[in-house]
Amino acid sequence: MTETQRAEAGVEPASDPGVARSDERLGRLRRLLGRPADRTALLIWFFWHVATYIYMVLAAPGRTEAPLLDRLTPWDADNFIAIAQYGYDGPPDMSDAPKLVAFFPGLPLLLRDLHWLIPNWSLAIVLVSLVASAVVAVALSRLSDSYRQGTGTWTVLAFFLSPFAVFLLAGYSEAPFLALAIPAWLLARRGRWAAASVCAALASSIRVSGLFLAFGLAVMFLVAENGRQWRKLPWLALPGVPVLAYMVYLWNRTGDLMAWKAAEAQYWGRFPEKPWLVFLNTWNRSIDEVVLRTSYQEEMLAAAVLVALIVWRLVRFRWADVAYLAPQAVALLAMSSFYMSVGRASLLWWPLYLSIGIVGSRRPWVFMAYLAVAVPVMAINVGNFTTGAWVG
């Protein structure tokens, strides 16, 4: 029977098996990605990466001829790779190998585990950031919606267009840390303290910032609106275990529990200093070091944003946010001889992007004002970082 005869007889046309299989695969993908907001977050993640890679290509002529992976894996990425390959002794020809203990072992261990699948170390660490930033996009969208429904897209846009978003592209620790820390925060808001603590513990193995996260979770537990589940309180000690384990390792290796901090002081000038002297030192560097002038100016602006953010969260009685952010302010603004990586650390301040997304969803002019400042700086920082200049 032809299709015309089927139609005249009122018989439904036979379904195409290929179309049916395609629809089934599409349905499985949609179920896997969950809500439409999740898919939107992943679209933002995907097209942001497309845009930044295009910009990297356009920014290179006349500034660098380095291969793409080399442009995404300088400085800290090289150190993570060195630890993954050789341990904390570093390569035989590395004269400053003692500095490697400043880097926590979580990311190098992950790279070592992935090495059988991805033999190229630089490719592996860039792919870790790529996948982790996708997790961040979905988790941040859900976290924003947990505060105010429908704001996830605004928050994710604010985050990926932030001035220092280039570190989500490079082989650095920000993306994998956030891929664990933001889900931990979201799980805690839902009262799933055990799962939140496990995520926070894994985050602590990557960065000491995991301890700040644990402090924030502890305060969230104490002020929880859905009631405190005291039998789950011991779980909140779990994020300290990886840090303690690393300190014990350092004690056995060097005789100093705080060898990671000593390395930061020796190689990066991170030692306690009066906050106003830290500011003055940074201000003087911005005048004297012409090549890094813009970077130091960005650092000072980021420091001001952090202080303003903490005040804003205090005014809003967001005690858990303050508990997470305040130790970072101490570490960044008073535990270093000058502002260093304050801008890069702004990626860890998700309360900032939540505020921008939630307020911006109601007052679009606020969001547009943010984009007018953030997007040009983000683009310049992508171009500078990937052509060999330091930012953040």
ChimeraX attribute file (.defattr): number of C-alpha atoms within 10 A of each C-alpha:
attribute: neighborCount
match mode: 1-to-1
recipient: residues
	/A:1	7
	/A:2	8
	/A:3	12
	/A:4	11
	/A:5	10
	/A:6	13
	/A:7	12
	/A:8	9
	/A:9	10
	/A:10	9
	/A:11	11
	/A:12	9
	/A:13	11
	/A:14	8
	/A:15	8
	/A:16	9
	/A:17	9
	/A:18	9
	/A:19	10
	/A:20	11
	/A:21	11
	/A:22	12
	/A:23	12
	/A:24	12
	/A:25	12
	/A:26	12
	/A:27	12
	/A:28	12
	/A:29	11
	/A:30	14
	/A:31	10
	/A:32	11
	/A:33	15
	/A:34	12
	/A:35	12
	/A:36	10
	/A:37	18
	/A:38	22
	/A:39	18
	/A:40	18
	/A:41	25
	/A:42	22
	/A:43	14
	/A:44	20
	/A:45	22
	/A:46	15
	/A:47	11
	/A:48	17
	/A:49	18
	/A:50	12
	/A:51	11
	/A:52	18
	/A:53	17
	/A:54	11
	/A:55	16
	/A:56	21
	/A:57	13
	/A:58	10
	/A:59	18
	/A:60	18
	/A:61	10
	/A:62	7
	/A:63	13
	/A:64	12
	/A:65	11
	/A:66	13
	/A:67	8
	/A:68	15
	/A:69	16
	/A:70	18
	/A:71	18
	/A:72	25
	/A:73	23
	/A:74	18
	/A:75	12
	/A:76	15
	/A:77	20
	/A:78	17
	/A:79	22
	/A:80	29
	/A:81	23
	/A:82	20
	/A:83	24
	/A:84	22
	/A:85	18
	/A:86	12
	/A:87	18
	/A:88	20
	/A:89	16
	/A:90	22
	/A:91	14
	/A:92	8
	/A:93	7
	/A:94	10
	/A:95	9
	/A:96	11
	/A:97	17
	/A:98	17
	/A:99	22
	/A:100	22
	/A:101	24
	/A:102	21
	/A:103	23
	/A:104	22
	/A:105	22
	/A:106	21
	/A:107	25
	/A:108	23
	/A:109	19
	/A:110	15
	/A:111	23
	/A:112	20
	/A:113	12
	/A:114	16
	/A:115	15
	/A:116	9
	/A:117	10
	/A:118	15
	/A:119	12
	/A:120	11
	/A:121	22
	/A:122	21
	/A:123	16
	/A:124	20
	/A:125	27
	/A:126	20
	/A:127	16
	/A:128	22
	/A:129	23
	/A:130	20
	/A:131	15
	/A:132	20
	/A:133	25
	/A:134	20
	/A:135	23
	/A:136	27
	/A:137	30
	/A:138	27
	/A:139	25
	/A:140	28
	/A:141	28
	/A:142	26
	/A:143	23
	/A:144	25
	/A:145	19
	/A:146	15
	/A:147	13
	/A:148	15
	/A:149	12
	/A:150	17
	/A:151	24
	/A:152	29
	/A:153	26
	/A:154	22
	/A:155	32
	/A:156	28
	/A:157	21
	/A:158	24
	/A:159	26
	/A:160	24
	/A:161	22
	/A:162	22
	/A:163	28
	/A:164	27
	/A:165	26
	/A:166	28
	/A:167	22
	/A:168	26
	/A:169	24
	/A:170	28
	/A:171	31
	/A:172	25
	/A:173	25
	/A:174	23
	/A:175	26
	/A:176	25
	/A:177	27
	/A:178	27
	/A:179	23
	/A:180	24
	/A:181	28
	/A:182	26
	/A:183	22
	/A:184	28
	/A:185	26
	/A:186	18
	/A:187	18
	/A:188	20
	/A:189	20
	/A:190	13
	/A:191	20
	/A:192	15
	/A:193	23
	/A:194	18
	/A:195	15
	/A:196	27
	/A:197	29
	/A:198	17
	/A:199	23
	/A:200	32
	/A:201	27
	/A:202	23
	/A:203	29
	/A:204	29
	/A:205	26
	/A:206	25
	/A:207	21
	/A:208	17
	/A:209	22
	/A:210	26
	/A:211	24
	/A:212	20
	/A:213	28
	/A:214	27
	/A:215	22
	/A:216	21
	/A:217	26
	/A:218	22
	/A:219	17
	/A:220	22
	/A:221	23
	/A:222	15
	/A:223	14
	/A:224	17
	/A:225	10
	/A:226	10
	/A:227	10
	/A:228	14
	/A:229	13
	/A:230	10
	/A:231	7
	/A:232	14
	/A:233	15
	/A:234	11
	/A:235	17
	/A:236	20
	/A:237	15
	/A:238	19
	/A:239	26
	/A:240	19
	/A:241	15
	/A:242	23
	/A:243	21
	/A:244	14
	/A:245	12
	/A:246	19
	/A:247	19
	/A:248	16
	/A:249	15
	/A:250	17
	/A:251	14
	/A:252	11
	/A:253	12
	/A:254	13
	/A:255	12
	/A:256	15
	/A:257	17
	/A:258	16
	/A:259	20
	/A:260	19
	/A:261	16
	/A:262	18
	/A:263	18
	/A:264	18
	/A:265	18
	/A:266	12
	/A:267	13
	/A:268	15
	/A:269	16
	/A:270	21
	/A:271	16
	/A:272	17
	/A:273	15
	/A:274	12
	/A:275	18
	/A:276	12
	/A:277	15
	/A:278	20
	/A:279	20
	/A:280	14
	/A:281	14
	/A:282	21
	/A:283	18
	/A:284	14
	/A:285	17
	/A:286	20
	/A:287	14
	/A:288	11
	/A:289	12
	/A:290	11
	/A:291	12
	/A:292	16
	/A:293	17
	/A:294	16
	/A:295	21
	/A:296	27
	/A:297	19
	/A:298	23
	/A:299	27
	/A:300	22
	/A:301	13
	/A:302	21
	/A:303	23
	/A:304	11
	/A:305	15
	/A:306	24
	/A:307	14
	/A:308	13
	/A:309	20
	/A:310	22
	/A:311	14
	/A:312	15
	/A:313	19
	/A:314	15
	/A:315	10
	/A:316	9
	/A:317	11
	/A:318	16
	/A:319	18
	/A:320	22
	/A:321	23
	/A:322	21
	/A:323	22
	/A:324	26
	/A:325	25
	/A:326	18
	/A:327	17
	/A:328	23
	/A:329	16
	/A:330	13
	/A:331	15
	/A:332	24
	/A:333	26
	/A:334	21
	/A:335	20
	/A:336	22
	/A:337	23
	/A:338	30
	/A:339	29
	/A:340	22
	/A:341	17
	/A:342	23
	/A:343	26
	/A:344	20
	/A:345	20
	/A:346	24
	/A:347	22
	/A:348	22
	/A:349	17
	/A:350	20
	/A:351	19
	/A:352	22
	/A:353	24
	/A:354	25
	/A:355	17
	/A:356	23
	/A:357	29
	/A:358	22
	/A:359	18
	/A:360	21
	/A:361	19
	/A:362	11
	/A:363	12
	/A:364	14
	/A:365	12
	/A:366	15
	/A:367	20
	/A:368	13
	/A:369	11
	/A:370	16
	/A:371	18
	/A:372	11
	/A:373	13
	/A:374	19
	/A:375	18
	/A:376	14
	/A:377	18
	/A:378	20
	/A:379	21
	/A:380	16
	/A:381	22
	/A:382	25
	/A:383	23
	/A:384	18
	/A:385	20
	/A:386	29
	/A:387	23
	/A:388	17
	/A:389	14
	/A:390	15
	/A:391	25
	/A:392	23
